[in-house]
Amino acid sequence: MAYAHTLAANPHWLPANPPSALKDIPGSRGLPFVGNTFRVLKDPLGFTNRMVAKYGPVYRNRTFGGDGVVLLGPEANELVLFDKEKNFSSEQGWGPILNLVFPRGLMLMDFEKHRADRKALSVAFKPEPMRHYAAELNAGIAAQVSSWANRPMPFYRAIKALSLDLAATSFLGVPLGPEASRINQAFVDEVQASVSPIRKPLPGTSMRKGVKAREYLVDYFTREIPRRRAGEQQGQDFFSQFCRATDESGALLSDEAIVDHMNFLMMAAHDTITSSATSLVMLLGRHVEWQDRLRAEVQSLGSNDGGVPYEQLDRLVETEWAFKEALRMVPPVPSIPRRAMRDFTFGGYHIPAGTHVGVNTAYTHMMPEHWPNPETFDPERFSPERSKGRHRFAWVPFGGGAHMCIGLHFATMQIRILMAQLLSRYRIELEPGSGSDWQIFPIPQPKDGLPVRFVPL
């Protein structure tokens, strides 16, 4: 997936390989101009299954205008994501997809630059800030979900609005106020642009809307930085901490770096959590026995209001199992792109430097040799007894290696608190057929919005 306009802005990238460079690898280039893009967008897992049946777990593919190779299975995940040889570029993998709307985000950095910025940003994820976020999440979630009783609602829309509000509180330190709907739409437009088949910001295209949305958000964040630098708001929110963070030489992060990281992390914080919360609520609505088990676990904490103090989060063990199982069945990032910096071999094939390489989270999570009866919701898969001996890269919803999601503990904390607040108040009831069809890209969501009713206990 290499594009001339993106390469021109990134002269350090490897030049594009000709299609003939992959001629010895079996696969399909699909239709003229569009390749297999629309087939992948329509039914990604079905398309992958068909390709594996025909070509095996290593195959050539063309999507979004570029040729690449797909590598499947836990061993492929370990090779590409753990990347002990530092052979796979995340920047040059994600860049063609995200560079126009999320440039220089943490996911679009490699090696030493990535390590240095990740270390600077990690200050926002230390225990004291996390304790602060837990208190904010408990208060924010309780205030919203207490009004959900007996109101038929599309859960995806409700949790997306709530997740954005929570991200604003924890990440920005202020309520979004009247700009909330515009900020939310800006993130929607940016994410949608990432899978636009038209990769240039031409008038009337999704990419154009995404680029304009980025311009708005850059202006929004840039206006706030001087205030935080001047100490007008010395909070523990992510934004204030990023404005105070320093690199390894002791210098403050640049305004541009703060804006880029906030733009990316705000999107990731509310869009991926929205998707995973929706899939978990859907699965609990279908499996009442697990609702009951998790409710009993929440009630064992002895809270009167459904709140979960930071120090007690680790006691919600089965809640975490259920969350992990939802992430297995509906991973928020179904596939992960990289680009090979040097030649390598895998599965008996020689793959040249410059090749775009993809590993497929959704496919690996459904491999029956690692997940017996993979279509069945079974949180006990993640118990210590049943996890023993499983390949550590058979479950990779947060990626792996140096690029493991920096916010994974924040996401797990938010889901635990959300489940505690919901299950201590309500029984989840799904409308008939609710969530039966999902749109997988750019981030999974139910096409019907997941109609749901929360019935008071």
C-alpha positions as CSV (number, residue, x, y, z in Angstrom):
1,M,0.0,0.0,0.0
2,A,2.4,2.6,-1.2
3,Y,1.2,5.9,-2.5
4,A,3.2,8.6,-4.4
5,H,1.7,11.5,-2.5
6,T,2.5,9.9,0.8
7,L,6.0,8.9,-0.2
8,A,6.8,12.4,-1.4
9,A,6.1,13.7,2.2
10,N,8.3,10.9,3.7
11,P,11.5,10.8,1.7
12,H,13.1,8.4,4.2
13,W,10.6,5.7,3.2
14,L,11.8,2.8,1.1
15,P,10.8,3.2,-2.6
16,A,7.8,1.2,-3.8
17,N,8.5,-2.3,-5.1
18,P,7.1,-3.3,-8.5
19,P,4.4,-5.9,-8.4
20,S,6.8,-8.4,-10.0
21,A,8.8,-8.4,-6.7
22,L,6.2,-10.7,-5.2
23,K,5.6,-12.9,-8.3
24,D,6.8,-16.0,-6.5
25,I,4.2,-15.7,-3.7
26,P,0.7,-17.1,-4.5
27,G,-2.2,-14.8,-4.3
28,S,-4.5,-12.3,-6.2
29,R,-4.2,-8.7,-7.3
30,G,-7.9,-8.5,-7.7
31,L,-9.7,-6.0,-10.0
32,P,-8.0,-3.3,-12.0
33,F,-7.3,-0.1,-10.0
34,V,-9.1,-1.2,-6.8
35,G,-7.6,-4.6,-6.3
36,N,-9.4,-6.5,-3.5
37,T,-10.3,-3.4,-1.5
38,F,-14.1,-3.7,-1.7
39,R,-14.0,-7.4,-1.1
40,V,-12.0,-6.9,2.0
41,L,-14.2,-4.1,3.3
42,K,-17.4,-6.1,2.6
43,D,-16.4,-9.3,4.4
44,P,-12.8,-9.2,5.8
45,L,-12.8,-12.5,7.6
46,G,-14.7,-14.3,4.8
47,F,-12.2,-12.9,2.3
48,T,-9.3,-14.1,4.4
49,N,-10.8,-17.6,4.8
50,R,-11.2,-17.9,1.0
51,M,-7.7,-16.7,0.4
52,V,-6.3,-19.2,2.9
53,A,-8.3,-22.0,1.4
54,K,-6.9,-21.3,-2.0
55,Y,-3.3,-20.1,-1.3
56,G,-2.4,-21.0,2.2
57,P,-1.4,-18.8,5.3
58,V,1.0,-16.7,3.3
59,Y,-0.5,-14.9,0.3
60,R,-0.1,-11.9,-2.0
61,N,-2.9,-9.3,-2.0
62,R,-3.6,-5.8,-3.3
63,T,-5.8,-3.4,-1.3
64,F,-6.1,0.4,-1.2
65,G,-3.9,0.6,-4.3
66,G,-0.9,-1.2,-3.0
67,D,0.6,-4.8,-3.2
68,G,1.5,-6.6,-0.1
69,V,1.8,-10.0,1.6
70,V,-0.5,-11.3,4.4
71,L,1.1,-13.6,7.0
72,L,-1.3,-15.5,9.3
73,G,-1.1,-17.2,12.6
74,P,0.6,-16.6,16.0
75,E,4.1,-17.3,14.6
76,A,3.5,-14.6,12.0
77,N,2.2,-12.2,14.7
78,E,5.3,-12.9,16.8
79,L,7.7,-12.4,13.9
80,V,6.1,-9.1,12.8
81,L,4.9,-7.5,16.1
82,F,7.6,-8.6,18.6
83,D,10.1,-7.8,15.8
84,K,13.2,-8.6,17.8
85,E,15.4,-7.8,14.7
86,K,13.7,-4.4,14.3
87,N,12.9,-5.3,10.7
88,F,9.3,-4.1,10.4
89,S,8.3,-0.4,10.2
90,S,5.0,0.6,11.8
91,E,5.3,4.1,10.3
92,Q,5.6,2.8,6.8
93,G,2.9,0.2,7.4
94,W,0.2,2.5,8.9
95,G,1.4,5.6,7.1
96,P,-0.4,5.1,3.7
97,I,-3.6,4.6,5.7
98,L,-3.3,7.2,8.4
99,N,-0.6,9.7,7.4
100,L,-3.0,12.4,6.1
101,V,-5.2,12.5,9.2
102,F,-3.0,11.1,12.1
103,P,0.6,11.9,11.1
104,R,3.3,11.4,13.7
105,G,1.0,9.7,16.2
106,L,2.7,7.1,18.4
107,M,1.6,4.3,16.1
108,L,3.3,6.1,13.1
109,M,6.7,6.1,14.7
110,D,9.5,3.6,14.6
111,F,12.4,2.3,16.7
112,E,14.4,5.0,18.6
113,K,11.9,7.9,18.0
114,H,9.0,5.7,19.0
115,R,10.8,4.5,22.1
116,A,11.7,8.1,23.2
117,D,8.2,9.5,22.6
118,R,6.5,6.5,24.3
119,K,8.7,7.0,27.3
120,A,7.8,10.7,27.5
121,L,4.1,9.9,27.2
122,S,4.1,7.1,29.7
123,V,4.1,9.6,32.5
124,A,0.3,9.9,32.0
125,F,-0.2,6.2,32.6
126,K,1.6,5.8,36.0
127,P,-0.3,4.7,39.1
128,E,-1.2,8.1,40.5
129,P,-2.7,9.5,37.3
130,M,-4.5,6.2,36.8
131,R,-6.0,6.5,40.2
132,H,-7.2,9.9,39.3
133,Y,-8.7,8.6,36.0
134,A,-10.5,5.8,37.9
135,A,-12.3,8.4,40.1
136,E,-13.2,10.5,37.1
137,L,-14.5,7.4,35.2
138,N,-16.6,6.2,38.1
139,A,-18.2,9.6,38.5
140,G,-18.7,10.2,34.7
141,I,-20.1,6.7,34.0
142,A,-22.4,6.8,37.0
143,A,-23.8,10.2,36.0
144,Q,-24.7,8.9,32.5
145,V,-25.8,5.3,33.0
146,S,-28.1,6.1,35.9
147,S,-30.5,7.7,33.3
148,W,-30.5,4.7,30.9
149,A,-33.2,2.7,32.7
150,N,-35.9,1.2,30.5
151,R,-35.0,3.4,27.5
152,P,-34.7,1.5,24.3
153,M,-31.5,2.8,22.8
154,P,-28.9,2.1,20.1
155,F,-26.1,1.2,22.5
156,Y,-23.3,2.0,20.1
157,R,-24.4,5.7,19.8
158,A,-24.9,6.0,23.6
159,I,-21.5,4.5,24.5
160,K,-19.7,6.5,21.8
161,A,-21.1,9.8,23.3
162,L,-20.2,8.6,26.8
163,S,-16.7,7.5,25.7
164,L,-16.0,10.8,24.1
165,D,-17.2,12.7,27.3
166,L,-14.9,10.4,29.4
167,A,-12.0,10.9,27.0
168,A,-12.5,14.7,27.3
169,T,-12.5,14.6,31.1
170,S,-9.5,12.2,31.4
171,F,-7.6,13.4,28.4
172,L,-8.4,17.1,28.2
173,G,-9.4,17.7,31.8
174,V,-12.4,19.8,30.8
175,P,-16.0,19.0,29.7
176,L,-16.3,19.4,26.0
177,G,-19.2,21.7,26.2
178,P,-20.9,23.1,23.1
179,E,-18.0,21.9,20.8
180,A,-18.7,18.3,21.8
181,S,-20.7,17.3,18.7
182,R,-18.3,19.0,16.3
183,I,-15.2,17.3,17.9
184,N,-17.0,13.9,17.8
185,Q,-17.9,14.4,14.1
186,A,-14.3,15.4,13.4
187,F,-13.0,12.1,14.9
188,V,-15.6,10.2,12.9
189,D,-14.5,11.9,9.7
190,E,-10.8,11.2,10.4
191,V,-11.4,7.5,11.0
192,Q,-13.6,7.1,8.0
193,A,-11.0,8.8,5.8
194,S,-8.5,6.1,6.8
195,V,-10.3,3.5,4.7
196,S,-11.4,5.7,1.9
197,P,-10.6,4.0,-1.4
198,I,-9.7,7.4,-2.8
199,R,-6.4,8.2,-1.1
200,K,-6.1,11.9,-2.1
201,P,-8.1,14.7,-0.4
202,L,-10.1,15.5,-3.6
203,P,-13.2,17.7,-3.1
204,G,-16.3,15.8,-2.1
205,T,-14.3,12.7,-0.9
206,S,-14.1,11.1,2.6
207,M,-10.4,11.9,2.6
208,R,-11.1,15.6,2.1
209,K,-13.5,15.5,5.0
210,G,-10.9,13.8,7.1
211,V,-8.2,16.3,6.3
212,K,-10.5,19.2,7.1
213,A,-11.4,17.5,10.4
214,R,-7.8,17.2,11.3
215,E,-7.3,20.9,10.6
216,Y,-10.1,21.7,13.0
217,L,-8.7,19.5,15.7
218,V,-5.2,20.8,15.3
219,D,-6.5,24.3,15.8
220,Y,-8.5,23.2,18.9
221,F,-5.5,21.6,20.6
222,T,-3.1,24.3,19.6
223,R,-5.2,27.0,21.2
224,E,-5.1,25.2,24.5
225,I,-1.4,24.5,24.8
226,P,-0.2,28.0,25.9
227,R,-2.7,27.9,28.8
228,R,-1.4,24.5,29.9
229,R,2.2,25.6,29.5
230,A,1.5,28.7,31.6
231,G,0.2,26.5,34.4
232,E,-3.4,27.8,34.2
233,Q,-4.5,24.3,34.5
234,Q,-2.2,22.0,36.4
235,G,-4.4,18.9,36.3
236,Q,-3.6,15.2,36.0
237,D,-5.4,14.9,32.6
238,F,-3.4,13.5,29.7
239,F,-3.2,16.9,27.9
240,S,-1.8,18.8,30.9
241,Q,0.7,16.1,31.5
242,F,1.8,16.0,27.9
243,C,2.3,19.8,28.0
244,R,4.6,19.3,31.0
245,A,6.3,16.2,29.8
246,T,10.0,16.3,28.8
247,D,12.2,14.2,26.6
248,E,15.3,12.5,27.6
249,S,17.3,15.7,27.3
250,G,14.9,17.5,29.6
251,A,13.3,19.6,26.9
252,L,9.5,20.0,26.7
253,L,7.7,18.2,23.9
254,S,7.0,20.5,21.0
255,D,3.6,21.9,20.4
256,E,3.4,19.9,17.1
257,A,4.2,16.7,19.0
258,I,1.6,17.3,21.6
259,V,-1.1,18.1,19.0
260,D,-0.2,15.0,17.0
261,H,-0.3,12.7,20.0
262,M,-3.5,14.2,21.4
263,N,-5.2,13.8,18.0
264,F,-4.3,10.2,17.8
265,L,-4.8,9.2,21.4
266,M,-8.2,10.9,21.7
267,M,-9.4,9.0,18.7
268,A,-8.0,5.7,19.9
269,A,-9.3,6.2,23.4
270,H,-12.9,6.7,22.5
271,D,-13.3,4.8,19.2
272,T,-11.7,1.5,20.1
273,I,-13.3,1.5,23.6
274,T,-16.7,2.2,22.0
275,S,-16.3,-0.8,19.8
276,S,-15.1,-3.2,22.5
277,A,-17.7,-2.0,25.0
278,T,-20.4,-2.6,22.4
279,S,-19.3,-6.1,21.6
280,L,-19.1,-7.0,25.3
281,V,-22.6,-5.7,26.0
282,M,-23.9,-7.6,23.0
283,L,-22.3,-10.9,24.2
284,L,-23.5,-10.4,27.7
285,G,-27.0,-9.7,26.4
286,R,-26.9,-13.0,24.6
287,H,-25.4,-15.0,27.5
288,V,-27.4,-14.2,30.6
289,E,-25.4,-16.7,32.7
290,W,-22.3,-14.6,32.2
291,Q,-24.3,-11.4,33.1
292,D,-25.2,-13.1,36.4
293,R,-21.6,-14.3,37.1
294,L,-20.2,-10.8,36.5
295,R,-22.9,-9.2,38.5
296,A,-22.1,-11.4,41.4
297,E,-18.4,-10.5,41.1
298,V,-19.3,-6.8,41.2
299,Q,-21.6,-7.2,44.2
300,S,-18.9,-9.1,46.1
301,L,-16.9,-5.8,46.2
302,G,-19.6,-4.4,48.6
303,S,-20.1,-1.1,46.9
304,N,-23.3,0.7,47.5
305,D,-23.3,2.7,44.2
306,G,-21.6,0.4,41.7
307,G,-18.3,2.4,41.9
308,V,-15.0,0.5,41.8
309,P,-12.1,2.2,43.6
310,Y,-8.8,1.9,41.8
311,E,-7.4,-0.4,44.4
312,Q,-10.2,-2.9,43.9
313,L,-10.1,-3.1,40.1
314,D,-8.0,-6.2,40.0
315,R,-10.7,-8.1,41.9
316,L,-12.9,-8.0,38.9
317,V,-11.1,-11.1,37.4
318,E,-14.0,-12.7,35.5
319,T,-15.0,-9.3,34.2
320,E,-11.6,-9.1,32.6
321,W,-11.9,-12.6,31.2
322,A,-15.2,-11.6,29.5
323,F,-13.6,-8.4,28.1
324,K,-10.7,-10.4,26.7
325,E,-13.1,-12.9,25.1
326,A,-15.1,-10.0,23.5
327,L,-11.8,-8.6,22.2
328,R,-11.0,-12.1,20.8
329,M,-14.3,-12.4,19.0
330,V,-14.5,-8.7,17.8
331,P,-11.0,-7.2,17.9
332,P,-11.2,-3.3,17.4
333,V,-8.2,-3.5,15.1
334,P,-8.9,-6.5,12.9
335,S,-5.5,-6.4,11.0
336,I,-2.1,-4.7,11.6
337,P,0.1,-3.4,8.8
338,R,3.9,-3.2,8.7
339,R,6.6,-2.7,6.1
340,A,9.7,-4.9,5.8
341,M,12.9,-2.8,6.1
342,R,15.1,-5.8,5.0
343,D,14.6,-9.1,3.2
344,F,13.2,-11.9,5.3
345,T,11.8,-15.4,5.0
346,F,8.6,-16.9,6.4
347,G,6.6,-20.0,5.6
348,G,9.1,-21.0,3.0
349,Y,8.9,-17.8,1.0
350,H,11.5,-15.1,0.4
351,I,9.9,-11.7,1.0
352,P,12.0,-8.6,-0.2
353,A,12.7,-5.4,1.6
354,G,10.0,-2.8,0.9
355,T,7.1,-5.2,1.0
356,H,4.0,-4.2,2.8
357,V,3.2,-6.9,5.3
358,G,-0.1,-7.5,7.1
359,V,-0.9,-9.7,10.1
360,N,-4.6,-10.5,10.7
361,T,-5.8,-10.3,14.3
362,A,-9.4,-11.3,13.5
363,Y,-8.2,-14.5,11.7
364,T,-5.8,-15.6,14.4
365,H,-8.5,-15.1,17.0
366,M,-10.7,-17.6,15.2
367,M,-8.2,-20.4,14.6
368,P,-9.7,-23.5,16.1
369,E,-6.3,-25.1,16.8
370,H,-5.7,-22.3,19.3
371,W,-9.3,-21.5,20.2
372,P,-11.6,-24.6,20.2
373,N,-15.1,-23.8,19.1
374,P,-14.0,-20.3,18.3
375,E,-17.5,-19.0,17.6
376,T,-18.6,-19.7,21.1
377,F,-18.4,-17.0,23.8
378,D,-16.4,-18.6,26.6
379,P,-14.6,-16.2,28.9
380,E,-13.1,-19.1,30.9
381,R,-10.6,-19.5,28.0
382,F,-8.7,-16.8,29.8
383,S,-8.5,-18.5,33.2
384,P,-5.0,-19.4,34.3
385,E,-5.7,-23.1,33.8
386,R,-6.9,-22.9,30.2
387,S,-4.4,-20.2,29.2
388,K,-1.5,-22.4,30.1
389,G,0.5,-23.4,27.0
390,R,-1.3,-21.1,24.6
391,H,0.9,-19.3,22.1
392,R,1.4,-15.8,23.6
393,F,0.7,-14.2,20.2
394,A,-2.5,-16.1,19.6
395,W,-4.4,-13.1,21.2
396,V,-3.2,-9.7,20.0
397,P,-6.1,-7.2,20.2
398,F,-3.6,-4.6,21.6
399,G,-0.8,-5.5,19.2
400,G,2.5,-6.6,20.6
401,G,6.1,-5.9,21.1
402,A,7.4,-2.3,21.3
403,H,4.1,-1.0,19.8
404,M,1.8,-2.7,22.3
405,C,-1.1,-0.3,22.9
406,I,0.1,2.3,25.4
407,G,-3.5,2.7,26.7
408,L,-4.4,-1.0,27.2
409,H,-4.5,-0.6,31.0
410,F,-6.7,2.5,30.7
411,A,-9.0,0.7,28.4
412,T,-9.3,-2.3,30.7
413,M,-10.0,0.0,33.7
414,Q,-12.7,1.8,31.8
415,I,-14.5,-1.4,30.8
416,R,-14.3,-2.8,34.3
417,I,-15.8,0.3,35.7
418,L,-18.5,0.5,33.0
419,M,-19.5,-3.1,33.6
420,A,-19.6,-2.6,37.4
421,Q,-21.8,0.5,37.0
422,L,-24.2,-1.2,34.5
423,L,-24.5,-4.7,36.0
424,S,-25.0,-3.4,39.5
425,R,-28.1,-1.5,38.3
426,Y,-29.5,-3.3,35.3
427,R,-30.2,-6.5,33.4
428,I,-29.1,-6.2,29.8
429,E,-31.8,-7.1,27.3
430,L,-31.2,-7.1,23.6
431,E,-33.9,-6.4,21.0
432,P,-34.5,-9.4,18.7
433,G,-31.7,-9.8,16.1
434,S,-29.7,-7.0,17.8
435,G,-26.1,-6.8,16.6
436,S,-26.5,-9.6,14.0
437,D,-24.5,-7.7,11.3
438,W,-21.3,-5.7,11.9
439,Q,-19.3,-3.3,9.8
440,I,-15.7,-4.2,10.4
441,F,-13.7,-1.3,9.0
442,P,-12.4,1.2,9.9
443,I,-13.3,0.1,13.5
444,P,-16.0,-2.6,14.1
445,Q,-19.5,-1.4,14.9
446,P,-23.0,-3.0,14.6
447,K,-24.9,-1.8,11.6
448,D,-28.1,-1.5,13.6
449,G,-26.3,0.4,16.5
450,L,-27.1,-2.6,18.8
451,P,-30.7,-1.8,20.1
452,V,-30.7,-2.6,23.8
453,R,-32.8,-2.0,26.9
454,F,-31.4,-1.7,30.5
455,V,-34.0,-3.1,32.9
456,P,-33.5,-2.1,36.6
457,L,-32.8,-4.9,39.0
